[in-house]
Amino acid sequence: MSQQILQAVESSFLKEKVDEFGIGDTVDVHTKIQEGNKERIQIFSGTVIARSGSGSREMFVVRRIVAGEGVERKFPLHSPKIEKIEVKRRSVVRRAKLYFLRERTGKGVRLRERRDR
């Protein structure tokens, strides 16, 4: 009973159209940034290394290398701050979480590209 009530409340916060992407995909996440009274779009580009949760609590982690330093950012999937998620490249992976990429640098970070027909 309480699960049904929780789902009914959560359903109002879910986005109708969620962009399809998976673990290992290289994505551009377009987020709304508030600067004073102006709002602009900022793009965070990187590889999706994890997805977790379900419903309105679903999250995903994007990792990229900036100036030789690894930067990870965790986004809520159904957040109104996320404008869109644009998939740049799809990759073949055999893991649900790609945390092993944290220890790798250079060419070791590359993933094999998935070729859809």
N, C-alpha and C positions, 0 to 999 in steps of 0.2 A: 504494500500500500504506500509506504513512504517513498519507495523508489519511483512509483508512478507520479507522485506529487513533485518529486525532484526533477524528473524528466519534463514534466509540464512547465515548470518554472524555467528550466534551462533552455527549452526549445525557443523561447522568445529572444534569447541572446545569440543564437546560432546564425551564421551567415547562410543565405540561401545557396549561393554559388561559391564553393571552395575550390581553389586552384589545385589540380592534381599534380603531386610530386612525390618522390620517394627518397629513401635513404641513398646517399651517394650522388644525388643530382646536384648540379651546380645551378644555383638560383640567384635571382636579383629580388630582394625583398624591398618593396617601395613602402616606406613608413612616413606618416605625417609627423612633422616636428613643429612644435609651437615655439616661435621666437618673438617674445613680446606680444603684440597683438596680431602679428602675421603668422600664417601657417604655410609651410613648404613641404615638399616631398624630398626625402633623403633615401638614397639607394644603398643597401648593404648587400654586397655580392660575396658569395662563398659557397662552400659545400655543406649540404645537410648531413650532419653526422648522427643525429638522433631524433626520434619522435616519441612522445610519451603522452599518457593521459587519454581521455575520451570525452566526448561531448563538448561542453563549453570550456572544459579545463585542458583541452588538448594543446600541447606545446611542441615546438621543434627547435633544434639547435643548429645554427649556421656557423661555420668556422672558415676563417680566411687568414692569410699571412699578410701583415702590414709591416714594412721596414724590417723584415727578418723576425718579427715577433708574431706569434699566433694569437688571434683575437677571436673569441667565441661570443655569440650573442644568442640569447634564448627568447623566442617570440611566442606569444599566445596565438594560436591559429585563427581564432574567431574574434580577435581584437578589432575594434573599429579604427584603431590607429594604423592598421595594415591596409594600404590601398590595394595592392595586388602582389602576387608572387609569380614571377616570370621565370620559367625553366629555360636555362641556356644550353644545358648539356645533360644527358642521362648517362648513368654509369651502371656497370654490372657489379653488384656486391653480393657477398654471401653471409653478411652479418646484419643484425638488426641495429646495432650500435657500432659506430666506427671510431671508438675512442682510441684505437691503436694509432690513428693518424696524428695524435698529439705528440708522439715521440719521433715522428718522421719529419724530415726536411727535404727540400729540393725535389728531385725527381721521384723520391720515395713516396711523395704525397699523391702522385698521379693515380687515377683509377681508370680501369679499362672502359671505353665508351660502349654503350649499348646501341646496337644498330637495329632499329625497328623497321620491318618491311611493310 
